[in-house]
Structures are given as structure tokens and as C-alpha cells.
Amino acid sequence: MMVGFGFAGLLVMLVFWGGLILGAVWLVKVIFQSSGRNLSEPVSSGNAREILDQRYARGEITRDQYEKMREDLQV
């Protein structure tokens, strides 16, 4: 005699394993984001002018801010 849960058992098993996998992915994502550094960004190396140029190219600062900072660096 076979006793089982049939389709409902299969559905519960899929929900359980899916939730477990999604929870593990979420946990890994939270752990790596808490390091405070985006791993896809390269470490800046170079002088201040190069760093300023990179920030402007990435859109982190406006043109006015860029020009003001560039003038400050030239002094």
C-alpha cells in the first residue's frame, strides 16, 4: 500500500526548497553588500586630477562642481 501526499506534497516540497534557495541567495547578497565597497568598481589609483576626471565621467558630479574642483587643484 502506498500512502503519500500526492500533488500537495510535491507543491509543499517545491515551495520549501525554493524558499530555502532564495533565502540563501538573499543572505549572501546582504553579507557582501555590508562590506561597504562595491566589488565591481576598481580601486582608484592615480593623482587627484585623474580621480576628478573619473568622477565626472561617471556622472557623480556636475559640470560646475567639476570645474570648481579642477580650479582648486590647479592652485
Secondary structure, 3 states (H helix, E strand, C coil): CCCCCHHHHHHHHHHHHHHHHHHHHHHHHHHHHCCCCCCCCCCCCCCHHHHHHHHHHHCCCCHHHHHHHHHHHHC
